[in-house]
């Protein structure tokens, strides 16, 4: 369609001309007005105040030294169509200029941005509310060209380009990010960075865009950091569980009946778990339902799934390095919780201005009062025996309680020097006795197991100057496990098919004790901007005892050994540019039981081709001198036991790691993938024959003792897989999906003619989906877990040379959904958080484990099978408090 305008007269032409002219003028004026977006008026206004007013009106961020710029003033009208024009006019003739970085206009002294000289700075990162210093915090200087982390004491030292105004960004998981400008001329080179914790009750802080973080990953392969303040928001069995929370990471197996950590197909004993420097040997409570560590005393958790650097040794799979709280330095705090199974109480007390105390205690009261939740957790359920038609099943109704306690004293000699004493103890009691009547047979079992951890450590940490940091530690820790089983099996000749009128008493006693004493000396030295040296030495004394018998008639083993391990390490973190970092290093060990030196080379590297993409790799050699020997005895909770390597009967375990991966991060999304391969030598199993001398009723004297029929065998293993992580975070929501595809096998010459057998913790597929949503004072969370079933031994036989034939099967696939909610509010000065969890929301049928035990009556054989069912749908209530 075409429009035609016909102008009939000169007057009409004039009117149209004036209208068009007016439109052109109007468009020009509107364009001019819209271009002059900002206009500010000042009258002898300090430049610092003018910049603050401009930042508020233009809705931009401006960082500057208010003290120095407050000495200048400005008068008149400042106008411009861009923020940079306004800022330029305000700071004109002050000797300052600006640059734009991190969405911030950084106002700095003109000419001070570029200087060839460097300066040394040191300081501390601390909790602004409690004064507690924060370990492993990350600090970025300027445009991420320099990044570094604080020590285990929260102190730091670094060499940076000389600049009167230094722009720092400080990050710590669970705290608001701090970005600030420090004037080095005014404040020198000793900085204090106070961070505010992210809590729902914190109303005075308004930081837009901060993410609700629970897990964080740096540029090192296999390395994660976990936020302990978010543990309570996850669904739980009544107690917040730190190790079960770590199982939500890719590459760490998620199992319901154990809070131990099986990392990338390895057994839990192949992980080094450090608590304030001393070693924890047992990680769970309550039949594996809870972890053995009180979550309220934990400040920082570093997790390495492999490829860890030279600072860590003694294990071949992974590292969990835990730092406990040093306590509130400003005011006393008491907090804890109660649920349907246990109670927990923690106190932080500033004894003096420099001395703080943290004390915590936790105990299950199931031996005094057993709630329906405790009964549900403890009752052994047979599930669906038709899935295992060849065996008869037995029900267990165990009795149980646990307790643990923590104590830590911290004395701050100065901001840069600290002495602390940390102590820990835990104990479990499990009675799994049962009575069963079968056709022609009665089985009466008394089964009691006690086990526990203990340890203490003394640490002296000092930041000598901006370049040098020292951490000296000494301590002692241990583990004990006492187990006894008395099973009376009787037959009745009056039955149609009698076994015989006979009674046999099967008795097993087993004890395992492990202790260590250690001294370690660790150092960091910042040689220059591109080289960070780390080195140290350590000495550890280990002693173990293992005793196993069958009513003293057959003593399988009575072992007692000790060893000394001497270690030293060195590594250099080299950062020639902001895009590339490489960390070569090595660890040397001398082990007195073998009289050999073991060399462990390590290498890790990362490359950033862009701001959001990181490529990474890690490789290394690892040795382990203390490990758990797996046993085919398939009854009882603690079925494996600790032994010391001797290079002969008990080999030194060695492993090679190869990891390659990458990560990509956007504003709210984070993607990570890692492929790995590791080989293991020196794996061990403990084989034995059942007691051939059963004690029979009516005998005047028991048969004489006979030598134990047992043997330790050694073999190899390998694991290969790939781990994926997708994480989405906003200010109110955090969620992540993790998926692992893996295969782990073992090989023993004496088992199945040397063919590969599945590792006990081999799971082909693992899928975990975690969500946490904060809405005002509410927290909601959900967990979705799926994994293929773990392998188990369905049947086994062996000859007199211990050549063993096994038939393996797998438990059914595991699937479960949990949900949780809690509400955070105050009554006066008391903060309360009531909440609930619904476990196994869909009430899916799952299986955890299967125990198989053979009994012999001459030529007659019978098998007892105990199938352990997973938890059915379960509702749990809890109340946490703080005042």
C-alpha positions, 0 to 999 in steps of 0.5 A, spaced: 500 500 500 502 507 498 500 513 501 500 519 497 499 526 500 497 532 496 498 539 498 493 544 494 496 551 496 502 555 499 499 556 506 498 548 506 506 547 504 508 552 509 504 549 515 507 542 513 514 545 512 513 548 519 511 541 522 516 537 519 521 542 522 518 542 529 519 534 528 526 535 527 528 539 532 524 535 537 528 529 535 534 533 536 533 535 543 530 529 545 536 525 543 541 531 546 537 530 553 537 522 553 545 523 551 546 527 557 543 522 562 547 524 568 548 531 571 550 533 578 551 539 582 556 540 587 558 546 592 565 545 596 563 538 596 569 533 598 571 529 592 570 523 596 563 525 598 562 527 590 564 520 588 559 516 593 553 521 590 555 519 583 556 512 585 549 512 588 546 516 582 549 512 576 548 505 580 555 503 579 561 501 584 567 506 585 572 504 590 577 509 592 581 512 598 576 516 602 581 519 606 586 522 601 580 524 596 576 527 602 582 533 602 580 535 595 573 539 594 569 540 588 564 546 586 559 546 580 555 542 575 558 536 572 554 532 566 556 527 562 552 521 558 557 516 561 559 514 568 567 515 566 565 522 564 562 524 570 568 520 574 573 524 570 570 531 571 570 529 579 577 527 580 580 532 575 586 536 578 586 531 584 592 527 581 588 521 581 585 517 575 581 511 574 581 504 571 575 499 570 576 492 573 571 487 576 565 491 574 568 497 579 571 503 577 578 503 581 580 510 583 588 510 584 594 515 584 596 517 577 602 514 575 602 509 581 599 503 577 605 501 573 612 500 577 617 495 576 618 494 584 615 489 588 612 490 595 611 484 600 604 484 604 602 479 609 596 479 614 590 475 616 583 473 614 578 472 620 571 471 621 568 478 623 563 476 628 567 471 632 575 473 630 576 466 628 582 466 623 580 462 617 584 457 613 585 456 606 581 462 604 583 465 597 585 472 595 586 475 588 590 481 587 588 486 581 585 482 575 587 475 578 594 475 575 596 474 582 592 469 587 594 465 593 591 462 599 591 463 607 595 458 611 592 453 616 592 459 621 588 464 616 595 468 615 598 469 608 604 473 605 605 475 598 609 479 593 605 483 589 607 489 584 608 496 588 602 500 588 599 505 593 592 503 592 592 495 592 585 492 590 584 485 593 578 480 593 577 475 598 573 469 598 572 463 603 566 458 602 560 460 606 562 467 607 560 474 603 566 475 598 570 482 600 573 486 595 576 492 597 582 497 596 588 498 601 592 504 601 599 501 602 602 508 604 597 509 609 596 502 612 603 499 611 604 491 608 600 488 614 593 487 612 586 484 616 581 482 612 574 481 616 569 476 612 561 476 614 558 469 614 552 468 610 547 467 615 539 468 614 539 472 621 544 477 618 540 483 616 546 488 616 549 486 610 546 487 603 551 484 597 547 483 591 549 477 587 552 472 592 551 465 591 549 460 596 555 455 596 556 449 599 562 446 595 567 449 591 573 447 587 579 450 585 584 449 579 587 443 582 585 436 579 581 432 584 580 438 589 574 440 593 572 444 599 566 443 602 562 448 606 560 445 613 555 450 615 550 447 610 551 440 613 544 441 617 540 443 611 541 436 608 536 430 609 539 426 615 538 420 619 537 424 626 545 427 626 548 432 621 553 427 617 559 430 614 562 424 611 555 422 608 555 429 605 562 428 602 559 422 599 555 427 594 561 429 590 562 425 584 567 419 585 566 418 592 561 412 593 554 413 596 552 408 601 547 408 606 550 403 611 556 406 612 559 413 612 566 411 610 569 414 604 570 409 598 574 414 593 574 412 586 573 404 587 578 404 593 577 402 600 576 407 606 583 405 609 586 407 603 584 414 605 588 419 609 583 423 614 586 428 618 583 432 624 587 438 626 593 434 624 592 427 627 590 421 623 582 418 624 582 410 623 575 409 624 570 414 621 563 412 623 558 411 628 551 407 629 552 401 625 555 406 619 549 410 620 553 416 622 560 419 621 564 419 628 566 426 627 561 432 631 559 437 625 559 443 630 566 443 631 568 443 624 571 449 620 574 447 614 574 441 610 579 440 604 577 433 600 582 430 594 580 424 590 587 423 588 593 426 585 594 430 591 601 434 592 607 432 596 604 435 602 600 428 603 603 421 604 601 415 607 595 413 603 594 411 596 587 413 594 585 420 597 585 425 603 580 429 607 584 434 611 579 437 617 580 443 621 576 444 627 574 451 630 579 455 634 573 458 638 569 465 638 574 470 641 569 475 642 563 472 646 561 466 649 557 461 645 553 455 646 549 451 641 547 444 639 541 439 637 537 434 639 533 429 635 530 422 636 537 418 637 542 423 640 543 429 643 549 434 642 552 440 645 558 445 644 561 451 647 565 456 645 568 460 650 573 466 650 577 465 657 582 471 656 583 476 650 588 471 647 585 464 650 579 460 647 576 454 649 571 449 644 568 443 648 563 439 645 560 432 647 555 428 643 551 421 645 546 417 643 541 415 648 538 409 645 540 404 650 536 409 655 530 410 651 529 407 644 525 411 639 521 408 633 526 411 629 532 408 632 528 401 632 527 402 625 535 404 624 537 398 628 532 392 626 535 388 621 530 386 616 530 380 611 526 384 605 525 379 599 528 373 600 526 370 594 531 374 590 536 370 594 533 363 593 539 358 595 539 361 602 535 362 608 535 368 612 536 371 619 533 377 622 538 381 627 535 386 632 541 390 634 542 394 640 547 400 640 549 407 643 555 411 641 558 417 644 564 422 642 567 428 645 572 434 642 576 439 646 580 445 643 584 450 646 587 456 642 592 461 644 593 467 640 600 469 641 599 475 636 595 475 630 601 471 626 602 466 631 598 461 635 599 455 639 593 450 640 591 443 643 586 439 640 583 432 643 578 427 641 575 421 643 569 416 640 566 409 642 561 405 639 557 399 642 553 394 638 550 388 640 547 384 634 545 377 638 540 373 635 536 367 636 533 363 630 529 356 630 529 353 623 527 346 621 531 341 625 536 346 627 536 352 632 542 357 632 543 362 638 548 367 637 551 372 642 555 377 638 558 384 641 562 389 638 566 395 641 570 400 637 572 407 637 577 412 636 582 417 640 587 422 638 590 429 640 595 434 637 599 440 639 600 445 634 604 451 633 603 456 627 607 462 625 607 467 619 614 469 620 614 475 615 610 476 608 614 470 605 615 465 610 610 460 614 611 454 619 607 449 622 610 444 627 605 439 630 606 433 634 601 428 637 598 421 638 592 417 635 589 410 635 583 405 634 581 399 638 576 394 636 574 388 640 569 383 637 566 376 640 561 371 637 559 365 641 554 361 636 551 355 639 548 350 634 543 344 636 540 339 632 534 335 634 534 327 633 526 327 634 525 331 627 523 327 621 530 329 618 535 329 624 542 332 623 544 328 629 542 329 637 548 334 637 550 341 640 556 345 637 559 351 640 562 356 635 566 361 638 570 367 635 574 372 639 577 378 635 581 384 637 585 389 633 589 395 636 592 401 633 596 407 635 601 412 633 605 418 635 608 423 630 611 429 629 611 434 623 614 440 621 611 444 615 614 450 611 611 455 606 616 460 603 614 465 597 620 466 593 617 471 589 611 472 585 612 466 581 615 461 586 612 458 592 616 453 595 613 448 600 617 443 604 617 439 610 619 433 614 615 428 619 616 422 623 611 417 625 611 411 630 605 406 629 604 399 633 598 394 632 596 388 635 591 383 632 588 377 635 583 372 632 581 365 635 576 360 635 575 358 643 582 358 644 582 351 640 584 354 634 588 361 634 588 363 627 593 369 629 596 373 634 600 379 631 604 384 634 608 389 630 611 396 630 614 401 625 617 407 624 616 412 618 621 418 616 618 422 611 620 429 607 617 433 601 619 439 597 614 442 592 614 448 588 608 452 585 610 455 579 606 461 576 609 464 570 603 467 568 596 468 570 594 463 565 599 457 567 601 454 573 605 448 574 606 444 581 612 439 581 614 436 587 616 429 590 616 425 597 621 421 600 620 416 605 624 411 609 620 405 612 624 401 618 620 395 617 623 394 610 629 398 610 628 401 604 627 408 601 621 410 597 621 415 592 614 419 590 614 424 584 608 428 584 606 433 578 600 437 577 598 443 572 593 447 570 592 452 564 586 457 563 586 459 555 580 463 557 577 467 563 572 461 564 575 455 562 580 451 566 584 445 563 588 441 569 592 434 570 595 431 576 599 425 576 603 421 582 606 415 585 604 413 592 605 408 598 602 406 604 605 402 609 599 401 614 592 398 611 586 394 612 586 386 610 580 384 607 577 378 610 572 373 607 569 372 614 562 375 612 559 376 619 560 382 624 560 389 623 568 391 623 570 385 618 576 388 616 582 389 621 589 393 620 596 391 619 603 394 618 606 392 612 613 388 613 615 387 605 614 380 606 607 377 609 604 384 609 606 388 602 607 395 602 601 398 597 603 402 592 599 406 587 600 410 580 595 416 579 593 419 572 588 424 572 586 429 566 580 434 566 577 441 565 572 445 568 568 451 565 564 456 569 559 462 567 555 466 572 551 461 575 553 455 572 559 450 573 561 444 569 567 439 571 569 433 568 575 428 570 577 422 567 582 418 571 586 411 571 590 408 577 593 402 579 595 399 585 600 393 588 600 390 594 592 389 596 591 384 601 586 378 603 586 374 609 583 367 608 582 361 613 579 355 614 573 354 619 575 351 626 575 343 624 575 342 632 568 344 634 566 343 641 561 338 643 556 337 649 558 331 653 565 331 652 570 331 658 575 335 656 575 340 649 580 338 644 587 340 644 589 347 641 591 346 633 595 351 629 591 356 625 589 355 618 589 361 615 593 365 610 595 372 608 595 373 600 597 379 596 594 381 589 593 387 585 588 392 583 586 397 578 580 403 577 578 407 571 573 412 570 570 419 569 566 423 574 562 429 571 559 435 576 554 440 574 553 445 579 548 451 579 548 457 584 544 463 585 543 467 592 538 463 594 539 456 591 544 451 590 544 444 586 548 440 583 548 433 579 554 428 579 555 422 575 560 417 575 562 411 570 567 407 573 570 400 574 574 397 579 577 390 579 582 386 583 587 380 582 589 375 586 593 368 584 590 364 589 582 366 587 579 364 581 585 362 578 588 369 577 582 372 573 580 379 575 574 379 580 570 385 582 573 390 588 568 390 594 566 397 592 566 397 584 559 401 582 559 402 575 554 407 575 553 413 580 548 418 580 547 424 585 542 430 585 542 435 591 538 441 591 538 446 597 533 452 597 533 458 602 527 462 602 527 468 607 528 463 614 526 457 611 531 452 608 529 446 603 533 440 600 532 434 597 537 428 595 536 423 589 541 417 589 541 412 584 547 407 584 548 400 581 549 394 586 555 392 589 558 386 588 558 380 594 561 373 594 555 368 593 559 362 595 566 360 596 570 354 596 578 352 597 583 347 597 588 345 602 593 350 598 588 356 599 586 356 592 579 359 592 574 359 587 568 364 588 562 366 585 560 373 585 553 376 584 551 383 585 546 386 590 540 390 586 540 397 584 539 402 589 535 408 588 532 413 594 529 420 594 530 424 601 527 431 602 528 436 608 526 442 611 528 447 617 525 454 619 530 459 622 528 464 628 530 467 634 526 468 641 530 473 644 537 472 644 536 464 642 536 462 635 532 456 634 532 451 628 527 446 628 526 441 622 524 434 619 527 429 614 523 424 610 528 419 608 526 414 602 520 418 600 518 413 595 519 407 600 523 403 595 526 397 596 533 397 597 539 392 600 545 394 603 549 388 604 549 380 605 553 376 610 554 369 609 556 364 614 557 356 613 557 351 619 559 344 619 557 338 622 561 332 620 559 331 613 553 335 614 553 343 612 548 348 613 549 356 611 546 362 615 545 368 610 543 375 613 541 380 608 541 387 610 535 391 608 536 399 607 531 403 610 524 404 609 520 410 609 522 414 615 520 421 618 525 424 623 525 430 627 530 435 630 531 441 633 538 445 633 539 451 638 544 457 639 545 462 644 
